[in-house]
Amino acid sequence: MNSEELFSKIDNEREKVFLHQKGIHYTYLNLLEEMERLERLYLNKVDQGTVVSIEADFSLQSIALLLLVLKKKLIGVPLIKNSAENVESVKEAHVQIRFIENEGEFIRENLVESKHPFIQELKDKKKAGLIVFSTGSTGKRKASLHDFERQLLRFSSSAQTRNLVLFLFFDHLGGIHTLLHVLSTGGRAICLDDHSPETVWGAIIKNKIEILPTSPTFLKMSLLTGALKIDRLTNLKVISFGTEPMPESTLKRLKKIFPDKKIRQTYGTTETGSIKIVDHPDKLNWFKIDDPNVEYKIVKDILFIKSKCAMLGYLNADSPFDDEGYYNTRDSVISDGDYLLINGRKDDIINVGGQKVLPPEVEDVLISIPGILDATVTGKEHPIFGHVVHAVIQVSDEFSLSETELKKICLQKLSFHKIPLEFKQQSGFLPSNRNKKVR
């Protein structure tokens, strides 16, 4: 699909409801009318190639403004409203005009123009752009510049129309892709008031949602809080998860709870965009890449991706692409024929006396122990072994195992060097960063 086909699809679906927001239903015609209104008010004299930030949550207004970025061939920077990081992000994205959402309107702030060669390249080609920031879970947030038009390559107007929740955030590339999926198929989207399990599942039941794109952390929270109303989720067809590793024990439990629903993983990065994958029919968390826009290779157990939908480059960091145009995902993988299993990030692997320890493997064992609700495993420096395994666990009120007893249980399933040397108990949900664990 291209932008012309996308806008034609929107125009053809004028009478259909496309968005539910705070109890109000908006049609595709409402979306087109809002685009006309915002263009007249804010973008009438804005030149092609201008870099504009949209600081908002998902709403009729923010979606309309984002589509105007594509239509008028601007370069858009979606940011979460009122985030403390926005001032720095605006500088690093070379934003010329800030649009800050305020009760259905936008506060406009003009900034000093700042040029970057990648931005100029896109401007010279008269292409719409999209600048998306990484989460910063492994260091400084990086600004990825994408050709907006390329992000439409993975969508087709012939795909089945579905009703979806806009679960991922407005500044997340996965959130933008969820929106584009809805628009490209003439579907219906639900804006959330908040992301608590009670609110999300309530919205799914009330609006007869068919697809929930979410994260393993949210699904674990849902299981722990008892927010799932399984007997009332009759319309839900698909639960897709990504953004972080899924513990095998959690996935097994979900499949047991939802035997009639498709539970599938997604894969992608801010730099490469979402990638079409197919789950292994028998092995949990294994998948194969089945995307005509993507090539991949494995170098020293690390996955490298080459995608037609990949970014042009970072605006505030060195290029992560090799000489052949492959992006180093830093994901450690095991392969079995065409199928892959991601063990975790290369940066997360713990070296204990020369032996590799993969945190997700240890975390999965810990979570399977009755009374442990969640676990995060990291490496801790050690004068003899270089590093040792350190675990932070969230436990239930009934949990009573000692550290010695925990180690004995772990030794039944893990090699000695993978056993945490120490355990730290913590109440409440473990720290996370935009749905990614902080290690």
Long-range contacts (C-beta under 8 A, 24 or more apart in sequence): 1-152, 1-153, 1-155, 1-156, 1-157, 1-184, 2-149, 2-152, 3-70, 3-71, 3-128, 3-148, 3-149, 3-152, 5-152, 5-157, 6-70, 6-152, 6-155, 6-180, 6-183, 6-184, 7-67, 7-71, 9-157, 9-183, 9-184, 9-185, 9-186, 10-67, 10-183, 12-186, 13-186, 16-186, 16-188, 17-188, 18-182, 18-183, 18-186, 18-187, 18-188, 18-189, 19-60, 19-63, 19-188, 19-189, 19-190, 19-191, 20-188, 20-189, 20-190, 20-191, 20-207, 21-58, 21-59, 21-60, 21-191, 22-191, 22-193, 26-60, 28-186, 30-60, 31-60, 31-63, 31-64, 31-67, 34-60, 34-61, 34-64, 35-64, 35-67, 35-68, 35-71, 37-64, 38-64, 38-65, 38-68, 38-106, 39-68, 39-72, 42-99, 42-106, 42-108, 43-68, 43-72, 43-74, 46-72, 46-74, 46-97, 48-72, 48-73, 48-74, 48-123, 48-126, 49-73, 49-74, 49-75, 49-119, 49-122, 49-123, 49-126, 50-74, 50-75, 50-96, 50-97, 51-75, 51-77, 51-93, 51-94, 51-95, 51-96, 51-97, 51-119, 51-129, 51-131, 52-76, 52-77, 52-95, 52-96, 52-97, 52-98, 52-99, 53-77, 53-78, 53-79, 53-86, 53-89, 53-90, 53-93, 53-95, 53-97, 53-98, 53-99, 54-78, 54-79, 54-99, 54-101, 54-170, 55-79, 55-80, 55-81, 55-82, 55-83, 55-86, 55-98, 55-99, 55-100, 55-101, 56-80, 56-81, 56-99, 56-100, 56-101, 56-170, 57-81, 57-101, 57-169, 57-170, 57-191, 58-166, 58-170, 58-175, 58-179, 58-189, 58-191, 59-101, 59-104, 59-191, 61-101, 61-104, 61-105, 61-106, 62-101, 62-170, 63-179, 65-99, 65-106, 66-176, 66-179, 67-183, 69-128, 69-130, 69-148, 70-128, 70-148, 70-149, 71-128, 72-128, 73-126, 73-127, 73-128, 74-128, 74-129, 75-119, 75-122, 75-123, 75-128, 75-129, 75-130, 75-131, 75-145, 76-128, 76-129, 76-130, 76-131, 76-148, 77-130, 77-131, 78-130, 78-132, 78-170, 78-171, 78-176, 79-133, 79-170, 79-171, 80-169, 80-170, 80-171, 83-171, 85-133, 85-141, 89-133, 89-141, 89-143, 92-141, 92-143, 92-315, 92-316, 93-131, 93-133, 93-143, 93-315, 94-119, 94-315, 116-315, 118-145, 118-312, 118-313, 118-315, 119-145, 119-315, 121-312, 122-147, 122-312, 130-176, 131-315, 132-171, 132-172, 132-173, 132-176, 132-270, 133-171, 133-270, 134-270, 134-271, 135-270, 135-433, 135-434, 135-436, 136-433, 137-433, 137-434, 137-436, 137-437, 137-438, 138-330, 138-345, 138-347, 140-316, 140-317, 142-270, 142-314, 142-316, 142-317, 143-314, 143-315, 143-316, 143-317, 144-270, 144-271, 144-311, 144-313, 144-314, 144-315, 145-311, 145-312, 145-313, 145-314, 145-315, 146-173, 146-273, 146-309, 146-310, 146-311, 146-312, 147-312, 150-273, 150-308, 150-309, 151-176, 151-177, 151-180, 151-273, 151-309, 152-180, 152-184, 153-293, 153-308, 153-309, 154-273, 154-274, 154-276, 154-291, 154-293, 154-309, 155-180, 155-181, 155-184, 155-185, 156-184, 157-184, 157-185, 157-186, 159-184, 159-185, 160-185, 161-185, 161-186, 161-187, 162-187, 162-210, 162-211, 162-237, 162-238, 163-187, 163-188, 163-189, 163-190, 163-207, 163-208, 163-209, 163-210, 163-211, 163-235, 164-188, 164-189, 164-190, 164-209, 164-210, 164-211, 164-212, 164-213, 165-189, 165-190, 165-192, 165-200, 165-203, 165-204, 165-209, 165-211, 165-212, 165-213, 166-190, 166-191, 166-192, 167-192, 167-195, 167-200, 167-212, 167-213, 167-214, 167-218, 168-213, 168-214, 168-243, 168-435, 169-434, 172-434, 173-268, 173-270, 173-273, 173-274, 174-213, 174-242, 174-243, 174-266, 174-268, 174-274, 177-273, 177-274, 178-213, 196-227, 197-221, 197-222, 197-225, 197-227, 197-228, 198-225, 198-227, 200-227, 201-227, 201-228, 201-229, 201-233, 204-233, 204-235, 204-236, 205-229, 205-232, 205-233, 208-235, 209-235, 209-236, 210-235, 210-236, 210-237, 210-238, 211-236, 211-237, 211-238, 211-239, 211-240, 212-236, 212-238, 212-239, 212-240, 213-240, 213-241, 213-242, 213-266, 214-239, 214-240, 214-241, 215-241, 215-242, 215-243, 215-244, 215-435, 216-241, 216-243, 216-244, 216-245, 216-246, 216-247, 216-250, 217-244, 217-429, 217-432, 217-435, 217-437, 218-435, 219-246, 219-250, 219-254, 220-247, 220-250, 220-373, 220-374, 221-429, 223-250, 223-253, 223-254, 224-373, 224-374, 228-257, 230-257, 230-258, 233-258, 233-261, 236-261, 237-261, 237-262, 238-262, 238-263, 238-264, 239-263, 239-264, 240-264, 240-265, 240-266, 241-265, 241-266, 242-266, 242-267, 242-268, 243-434, 243-435, 243-436, 244-435, 244-436, 244-437, 245-285, 245-342, 245-344, 245-360, 246-285, 247-360, 247-363, 247-364, 247-367, 248-284, 248-285, 248-364, 249-364, 249-367, 249-368, 250-367, 251-284, 251-285, 252-284, 267-342, 269-305, 269-327, 269-329, 270-311, 271-310, 271-311, 271-320, 271-327, 272-305, 272-307, 272-309, 272-310, 272-311, 272-327, 272-329, 273-307, 273-309, 273-310, 274-309, 275-305, 275-307, 280-339, 283-336, 283-339, 283-341, 285-341, 285-342, 286-336, 286-339, 286-340, 286-341, 287-339, 287-340, 288-338, 288-339, 288-340, 289-340, 295-326, 296-326, 297-326, 298-333, 298-335, 301-332, 301-333, 301-334, 302-328, 302-329, 302-330, 302-331, 302-332, 302-333, 302-346, 303-329, 303-331, 303-332, 303-333, 303-340, 303-342, 304-328, 304-329, 305-329, 332-358, 348-378, 348-439, 350-377, 350-378, 350-379, 350-387, 350-388, 350-389, 351-379, 351-386, 351-387, 352-379, 352-385, 352-386, 352-387, 352-388, 352-389, 352-417, 352-418, 353-384, 353-385, 353-386, 353-417, 354-386, 355-415, 355-417, 357-389, 357-417, 357-418, 359-439, 361-414, 361-418, 362-389, 362-391, 362-410, 362-414, 362-418, 362-420, 363-391, 365-410, 365-413, 365-414, 366-391, 366-393, 366-410, 366-420, 369-401, 369-406, 369-409, 371-395, 371-396, 371-398, 371-399, 371-400, 371-401, 372-396, 372-399, 374-429, 374-430, 375-430, 376-430, 376-431, 376-437, 376-438, 376-439, 377-420, 377-439, 378-439, 380-421, 380-422, 382-421, 388-420, 388-421, 389-417, 389-418, 389-419, 389-420, 389-421, 390-420, 390-421, 390-422, 390-424, 391-420, 391-422, 391-423, 391-424, 392-423, 392-424, 392-425, 392-426, 392-430, 393-423, 393-424, 393-425, 393-426, 394-425, 394-426, 394-427, 394-428, 394-429, 394-430, 395-425
